Amino acid sequence: MSAAKHPRCALSVNVNKVALVRNTRHLGIPSVTRAAELCLAAGAQGITVHPRPDERHIRASDVAELAALMQNWPQAEFNIEGNPTHNLMDFIRQYRPHQATFVPDTVDQFTSNAGWTLPQDMAVLRPLIAECRALGVRVSLFMDPRPEMMAYVAELGADRIELYTETYATAYGTPEQESVLAGFVAAAQAAQAAGLGINAGHDLNQDNLTRFVAAVPGLQEVSIGHALIADALEVGYAQTVQGYLAAIARAA
């Protein structure tokens, strides 16, 4: 898949939580592919999935169906994230999405909660990044906002980082908001200086998104799942996606 281009920060919708609800019954509803299609029709520029080995939400069959769906949306990007030492690379080799986001979670981890530690993880990551690049797949590393790590990411040959934004989301609306945000700005500046692209995700929502997009330089993509799907339960996919796109646009 060739990489799509977007004039401003792109919105990639993570549909894991749709699969989580679906998996509580054996009826096939709600449909993950239908959710993705409705989000794309509403203007989302990408779809993200995180297929874990235990298939507690996204299943291998979902990845196959979404890869097929994305062929009908050439202007949008497909991002598959996960731990490349678990099951992620099998999906990357088979479907060759636009982007592979490497996340250092454990098999039974509740949710992603930390970025890679460099240089300690470099030996494991280097050949896997090289393989993705050889397949024509862009690589993004899930990283904490630590400026000193960015040169290591570039040395590994990754294309982008995804800033882990939970600390910003927790601090939003508190006296610590701007000081925490400054840490993300510094990390993004270091990433830019190292020649890296910048993504972000985790606990971003319609309230805190605009300030983050406005402040963080070079932000190319936000991946949002939990809050977006929760909002969609109340007002539907289309209105929710349009709300997040408006939050991004207000940052301009």
N, C-alpha and C positions, 0 to 999 in steps of 0.2 A: 504494500500500500504506500503510495506517495504521501508525504506529509502535507496536510492542509495548512493554509495561511490565514491568519485572522488579524484584523486591523487593531484590535485591542486584546486585553486579557480574555482568554477563552474560558468558557464554562463547560467542564466535563462532569456529567451526572453519574455518580456511582449508584448502581442499581442493586447492590448487595441486599439492602433491607427489603426490597420487593421479594427477592428470593427467600429471605428468612421467613416472611409471612406465608409465602406459598408452601414452604416446606412443613408447615404445621398441619397440613392436610394432604390428601392424595388426589386432589381435584384439578391440579394444574393452574389454580388461580390464587392470587393475581398473576398474570403473565409477565415474565421478565422482559421478553422481547416486545410485547405491546407497550410496556412502560417506557422502554428505550425509544421506541418509534414515536410515541406521543411527545417525549421530551425533545427529540430531534426536530419533530414537526413544529414545536413551539420555539425553536431557535437555539437549542443547546448545540454547542460546537463539538461535543464529544461524549463518549460513553466510557465509563470505567467499571471494571470488575476486579474483584480480589478473590479468586477461587482457592480456598484453603484445602489442604489434603483431606479433611474430614467431611467436606461438602456440606457444612452446616448451613450455608446459604447458597452461594453460586455453585452450580454443578458443572461437570465437564460438558454436559449436553447444552447448558446455557451458553457456554463460551462458543461452542460450535454454531448455535443458532444466532448468536449476536454477531459473530464474524460474518455469517451469511447476510444478515440484515444490513450490516455496515457497507456492504457492496452497493446497496441502493442509495447510500448517503455519501458520495465521494467527497463532499465538502467538509465532512466531519471526521474526527479521529477516534480510533479504538485504542484504549489504554488498558493493558492487563498488568496488574500489580501483584506482588507477592514475594515470598522468599525464594531466591533463585537456587538455593540448596535443597528446597523441598520439591514442589511440583511445578513451579512457574515455568521453567525452561521447556518442559514438554509442550506447553501451550504456545510459547513463543516460537518454537521450531515448527509447529504445525500450522499456526495461523498467521504468523508474521504481522503482528499489529503495528500501528504507527509508533507506539511507545510501549516500552517495558519499564515499569517502575519497581525497582528492587527495594524491598522492605524487610528489615531484619527481625521479623516476628517468629515466635516459636510455634510449634504445631498446635498447641492447645491454648494459645494466647487469646484473651478475650477480645482485644482490639490492639491495633498498632499503637505503641506508646513510647517509642524512642527511635532515633536515627542510627545510622551506621557509626561505628567507632573507627576512626582512621588515625594512624596507619595500621592498626591491629587487624582490620578486616580486609586489607588490600590484597593479600595473597589469594584469598578465596574469591574475591570479586573480579580480579583482573581478567582471568580467562573467560569468565561468563560475559563480561562486558564486551570483550573482543568478539565472542561468538555472536552476540546480538548485533553488533556493528556489521559483522560480515554478512548477516542475514538482512541487512538494511533496516534494522529496527533501532529507533532512537532509545537511549537509555537514560533514565532519571533515577537518581539515588535519593531515598528518603533520609533527610538530614535534620538534625537539630540546628537551631540558629547560632552556629559557632563559626565565626569568620575564619578561624585558623584551620578549619577542616577543608576549605574550598580548594586550596591548591592541591591537596591530595586527590580530591574528586577529579580535578582536571588531569592530574598525572595518570589516573586510572583510565582515562579515555572516555568517561561518561560525557553525555551531551548536556544534561541538566541536573539540577537538584529539585527535590520537592521539599519545601520547608514544612516541618511538622509544627502546626500552628495551635496546638492545644493550650500552650502557655499564654498565647495572645488572647485566645477565646476566654480563658479563665480570668485574665486580668481586665478584659474589656468592661468599661463602665466603672472601674475602680481607680483609686489614685495612682496605681501602678501601671495603668494602661500605656501611657506614653513612654515610660522607661522600658517596658517590655517590648513595645513596638520598635523602639530604637535599636534593640538587639537584632530584630529581624531586618531592619534597614541596613545595619552594618554587615550582616551576613550576606544580604543580597548584593551589596556593593562589592564585597570580597568575591562573590561568585562572578559578577560581571567582570571584575578585574582579571579573573582566571579564565575568562572566555566561556563561561557556562550560561545556559539558559536557566530560567527560574520558574518553577511551579510551586504551588502551596496547597495544603489541605489538612483537614482534621478539625472538626467543630466550628468551622466557618458557617455563618448563617446570614439572613437578610439584615440583621441588626449590625453585626460587626464587620461585614464584608467591605462596605464602601471605604471605611477608614483604612483598612488594610491595603486594599488595591491602590488607593490614593498615595499611600506612604511608601510602599515597597517598590523600589525602582526596578524596571525590567521585567515585571511580573508577566508571564506569558499564559499561564493556565492556573485555574483553581479547580480542584476536584472535590465535589461536595456530594455527600450521600445522606447521612443520618438526618440532618436538619431539613434538607430539601424534601426527602420522602415524607418526613413528619408533616411538613407544611402541605404537601400534596394530598395527604389524607383529609385535610380540611377543605382545600379549595380546588384540588385537581392539579394534574401535571402541567397543563398549559399555563394557567395563571401563575403557578409557582415558578416555573422556569422563567417566565417573563418578569416576575418579580426579582429574581436573582440577576437576570441580565440588566434590569434597570438599576440595581444596586451597583453593578460593575460600571455601568455608564455614568452614574452620578460621580464616580471617582474622577472622571475626566474634568 
